[in-house]
Amino acid sequence: MNQKSISVVIPNYNGKKLLEENLPSVYNALEYCKAEYEIIIADDCSTDDSIAFLRERYPEIILLINEVNKGFSPTINLGIKAATKDLVFALNNDVMLTPEYFVNQFKYFDSENTFGVMGKIIGMTDNKIQDTAKYPFIKIATIKGTINYCLENSSDSFWIPSFFLSGANSLVDRKKLFALGCFDEIYAPFYNEDLDLGIKAWRLGWKCYYEPQAVCLHPNSATISKYHKSKKIKVTSFRNKVLLHLIHLEGFYLFAYILQVFFNLTFKILSFKFYYIKALNEVVRRKDAILATRMKINELAKASRIKKSLPAVVKEIRRQLNGKKIVKF
């Protein structure tokens, strides 16, 4: 097993208290695994004391600051592009690592086909499992990325595939991440960036894994709802759902999805769900970005001579799970 160096990249917005609570655990985990490392914090124009706190308490951290608030993907990309180590560890500021977090993950990068690996997320106060491997789902024209799964009996010899890696704690190959263009900023300010990235990796022949022995802790409350109104969350969530489908579906699946969206339009209008119309309007305004992303995938596929359809990816992952007893939640 080859030891790898790690660039920890943490996006931050008004998270002074969270950084104060969780940064010590990051240092502990990095020191425990004895990896060469750097820590980069990309701040999304915080209005609290985050910057002053970091400069005073952690002057060794590389601190990058957005001049205006931009959202998750532009902010974390700011940090990723400054990374210099073998692996990039994308970490939310509200996640606390256990000391042994990294030690069981390096083995995955002995394989040239590994894109990245994520660990298990449990509740900070109740130890309830929040995030595990992501189960691949596509039915007719619907992609779903909210299904977690775990094996009833796991072993070190079987590497558990994951449809994508949670943006809260994903350790990825830096060169492959750069090749994909990092997190797609079409989804800013939030939602679906990590699902999109994982799908891109699988479609180009790279693999994502879940390591159940890598454990981290997360609060039970949601962060996004603290800073954004429910209407904006609803519009952004649906907009990004449509964007994801338009980027990754092809042929019959793409046609069926577009037909489904317009079929639902009348019913949404009649039920006064105008967020649906606003979201679709925002999708139309991003049509050039959608085409550019699809072209980027095609260009990378030509260079690597590998391009898998999304249904093929789903079948591949499920085939790996044949004969395994899994629990979905």
C-alpha positions in Angstrom: 0.0 0.0 0.0 1.5 3.4 -1.1 1.2 6.2 1.4 -0.4 9.3 -0.2 -0.2 13.0 0.7 -3.5 14.8 1.4 -4.8 18.3 0.7 -7.8 18.9 3.1 -10.2 21.4 1.5 -12.9 22.9 3.7 -15.5 25.4 2.4 -16.6 27.8 5.1 -19.4 30.3 5.5 -20.0 31.8 9.0 -18.6 28.7 10.6 -16.3 30.0 13.2 -17.9 28.0 16.0 -17.8 24.8 13.8 -14.2 25.3 12.9 -13.3 25.8 16.5 -15.0 22.5 17.4 -13.9 20.4 14.5 -10.5 21.5 13.2 -8.6 19.7 16.1 -10.1 16.4 14.9 -8.8 17.0 11.4 -5.3 17.5 12.7 -5.6 14.5 14.9 -6.6 12.3 12.0 -3.9 13.6 9.7 -1.2 13.1 12.4 -2.5 9.6 13.2 -2.2 8.4 9.6 1.3 10.0 9.3 0.5 11.5 5.9 2.1 14.6 4.5 -0.7 17.2 4.4 -1.9 20.7 3.9 -5.1 22.3 5.0 -6.9 24.8 2.8 -10.0 26.7 3.9 -12.0 28.5 1.2 -14.2 31.1 2.8 -17.4 32.2 1.1 -17.5 35.8 2.2 -18.2 35.1 5.9 -19.7 37.9 8.1 -18.8 36.3 11.4 -15.3 36.1 13.0 -14.1 33.1 10.9 -11.3 34.9 9.2 -9.9 36.5 12.3 -10.1 33.2 14.2 -8.3 31.3 11.5 -5.5 33.9 11.1 -4.9 34.0 14.9 -5.3 30.3 15.8 -4.2 28.5 12.6 -1.8 30.8 10.7 -0.4 27.7 8.9 -3.7 27.0 7.1 -3.9 28.3 3.6 -6.9 30.7 3.7 -8.7 31.8 0.5 -11.5 34.2 0.5 -14.4 34.9 -1.9 -15.1 38.6 -2.4 -18.8 37.8 -2.7 -20.9 34.9 -1.5 -21.0 32.2 -4.3 -22.2 28.9 -2.8 -20.7 25.5 -2.4 -19.1 24.5 -5.7 -17.3 27.8 -6.6 -16.1 28.0 -3.0 -14.7 24.5 -2.7 -13.2 24.7 -6.2 -11.3 27.8 -5.1 -9.6 25.6 -2.5 -9.3 22.5 -4.7 -7.4 24.5 -7.4 -4.8 25.5 -4.8 -4.3 21.9 -3.7 -0.8 20.4 -4.3 -1.0 16.9 -2.7 -1.8 13.5 -4.2 -5.3 13.3 -2.8 -7.9 16.0 -2.1 -10.1 15.5 0.9 -13.3 17.6 0.6 -14.7 18.2 4.1 -17.6 20.1 5.4 -16.8 22.4 8.4 -19.5 20.7 10.5 -17.9 17.2 10.3 -15.7 15.8 13.1 -13.2 13.1 12.2 -12.3 10.1 14.3 -8.5 9.6 14.7 -8.4 6.5 12.5 -10.4 8.1 9.8 -7.8 7.9 7.0 -5.9 4.8 7.7 -8.2 2.3 5.9 -8.7 4.5 2.8 -5.2 4.6 1.3 -5.5 1.0 -0.1 -8.1 2.1 -2.6 -5.7 4.4 -4.4 -3.3 1.4 -5.1 -5.8 0.8 -8.0 -5.4 3.1 -11.0 -9.1 3.1 -11.6 -10.1 4.6 -8.2 -11.6 8.0 -8.3 -12.3 8.3 -4.6 -13.6 6.9 -1.4 -16.0 8.2 1.4 -16.5 7.1 5.0 -19.4 6.5 7.2 -21.2 9.5 8.7 -22.9 9.1 12.1 -24.9 11.5 14.3 -22.8 13.7 16.6 -25.1 13.1 19.6 -27.0 9.8 18.8 -24.5 7.8 16.7 -27.3 7.1 14.3 -26.0 6.3 10.8 -26.6 9.2 8.4 -24.5 8.4 5.3 -23.1 5.2 3.9 -22.6 3.9 0.4 -24.9 5.4 -2.2 -27.2 2.9 -4.0 -27.4 3.4 -7.8 -30.9 4.1 -9.0 -32.4 5.1 -12.4 -35.9 4.1 -13.4 -37.2 5.1 -16.9 -36.2 8.7 -16.7 -35.5 9.4 -13.1 -32.2 9.5 -11.3 -32.2 9.1 -7.5 -29.2 9.8 -5.3 -30.8 9.7 -1.8 -30.6 5.9 -1.2 -28.0 4.8 1.2 -27.0 1.1 1.6 -24.7 -1.1 3.6 -23.7 -4.7 3.5 -25.0 -7.1 6.2 -21.6 -8.8 6.2 -18.6 -6.8 4.9 -15.0 -7.8 4.6 -11.8 -6.1 3.7 -11.5 -8.2 0.5 -14.7 -6.7 -1.0 -14.5 -3.0 -1.9 -18.0 -1.5 -1.6 -19.0 0.6 -4.6 -20.8 3.9 -4.2 -22.9 5.6 -6.8 -21.2 8.9 -5.7 -19.2 10.3 -2.8 -20.7 12.6 -0.2 -19.4 16.1 -0.6 -19.1 16.2 3.2 -16.3 13.7 3.4 -14.8 12.5 0.1 -11.2 11.6 -0.5 -10.4 11.7 -4.2 -7.5 11.5 -6.6 -6.4 15.1 -7.3 -5.4 14.5 -11.0 -8.7 12.8 -11.8 -10.6 15.5 -10.0 -8.9 18.2 -12.0 -9.6 16.3 -15.2 -13.3 16.4 -14.4 -13.1 20.2 -13.8 -13.7 19.8 -10.1 -17.3 20.3 -8.8 -19.5 21.7 -11.6 -20.5 25.3 -10.8 -23.7 25.0 -12.8 -25.3 23.7 -9.6 -24.3 26.7 -7.4 -25.2 27.6 -4.8 -26.0 24.1 -3.6 -27.4 20.5 -4.2 -26.4 17.7 -6.5 -22.7 18.7 -7.1 -21.4 15.5 -5.5 -23.9 13.3 -7.2 -22.9 14.8 -10.6 -19.2 14.4 -9.9 -19.6 10.7 -9.0 -21.7 10.0 -12.1 -19.0 11.7 -14.3 -16.3 9.6 -12.7 -18.2 6.3 -13.2 -19.1 7.2 -16.8 -15.4 7.6 -17.6 -14.4 4.3 -16.1 -13.3 5.4 -12.7 -14.7 4.0 -9.5 -16.1 5.3 -6.2 -16.0 3.4 -3.0 -17.3 3.4 0.6 -15.1 2.4 3.5 -17.2 1.6 6.6 -14.2 1.7 9.0 -13.6 5.4 8.2 -16.0 7.0 10.6 -16.9 10.7 11.1 -19.5 12.6 13.0 -22.1 15.1 11.9 -24.8 17.2 13.7 -28.4 16.1 13.2 -29.6 19.5 12.0 -29.4 20.7 8.4 -27.1 23.6 7.5 -28.6 24.9 4.3 -31.9 25.8 5.9 -30.2 28.1 8.4 -29.1 30.5 5.6 -31.6 30.2 2.9 -35.4 30.7 2.6 -37.5 27.6 1.9 -38.7 29.0 -1.4 -35.1 29.4 -2.7 -34.3 25.9 -1.5 -37.3 24.4 -3.3 -36.5 26.2 -6.6 -32.8 25.4 -6.5 -33.4 21.8 -5.6 -35.8 21.2 -8.5 -33.6 23.2 -10.9 -30.6 21.2 -10.1 -32.5 17.9 -10.4 -33.5 18.9 -13.9 -29.9 20.0 -14.7 -28.5 16.6 -13.6 -30.9 14.7 -15.8 -30.3 16.9 -18.9 -26.5 16.5 -18.5 -26.4 12.7 -18.0 -29.3 11.2 -19.8 -29.1 10.3 -23.4 -31.3 8.9 -26.2 -34.7 7.5 -25.1 -34.0 8.3 -21.4 -33.4 12.0 -22.2 -36.5 12.2 -24.4 -38.6 10.5 -21.8 -37.4 12.9 -19.1 -38.1 16.0 -21.1 -41.5 14.7 -22.0 -42.2 14.0 -18.3 -41.1 17.6 -17.3 -43.5 19.2 -19.8 -46.3 16.8 -19.0 -46.0 17.9 -15.3 -45.9 21.6 -16.2 -49.7 21.9 -16.6 -50.5 20.2 -13.3 -48.0 22.4 -11.4 -49.5 25.5 -12.8 -53.0 24.4 -12.0 -51.9 23.6 -8.4 -50.2 27.0 -8.1 -46.7 25.5 -7.7 -45.0 28.4 -9.5 -41.5 27.4 -8.1 -41.6 24.7 -10.9 -41.9 27.4 -13.6 -39.2 29.5 -12.0 -36.8 26.5 -11.8 -37.4 25.6 -15.4 -36.7 29.2 -16.4 -33.4 29.0 -14.6 -32.6 25.8 -16.4 -33.3 27.4 -19.8 -30.9 30.2 -18.9 -28.2 27.6 -18.4 -28.7 25.8 -21.7 -25.2 26.8 -22.9 -23.6 25.5 -19.7 -25.5 22.2 -20.1 -24.2 21.8 -23.6 -20.7 22.7 -22.6 -20.7 20.1 -19.8 -22.0 17.4 -22.1 -19.3 18.3 -24.6 -16.6 18.1 -21.8 -17.7 14.6 -20.9 -17.5 13.6 -24.6 -14.0 15.1 -25.0 -12.8 13.3 -21.9 -14.4 10.0 -23.1 -12.6 10.4 -26.5 -9.2 10.9 -24.7 -9.7 7.9 -22.4 -11.6 5.8 -25.0 -14.2 5.0 -22.3 -17.7 6.4 -22.1 -20.5 4.6 -20.2 -24.1 5.5 -20.3 -25.8 6.2 -17.0 -27.9 3.0 -17.2 -24.7 1.0 -17.9 -23.1 2.5 -14.8 -26.1 1.5 -12.7 -25.9 -2.1 -14.0 -22.2 -2.3 -13.4 -22.5 -1.3 -9.7 -25.5 -3.6 -9.2 -23.6 -6.5 -10.8 -20.8 -6.0 -8.3 -23.4 -6.4 -5.6 -24.9 -9.6 -6.9 -25.0 -12.2 -4.1 -24.4 -9.6 -1.4 -27.0 -9.1 1.3 -27.6 -5.3 1.4 -29.7 -3.0 3.6 -31.1 0.2 2.0 -32.3 3.2 3.9 
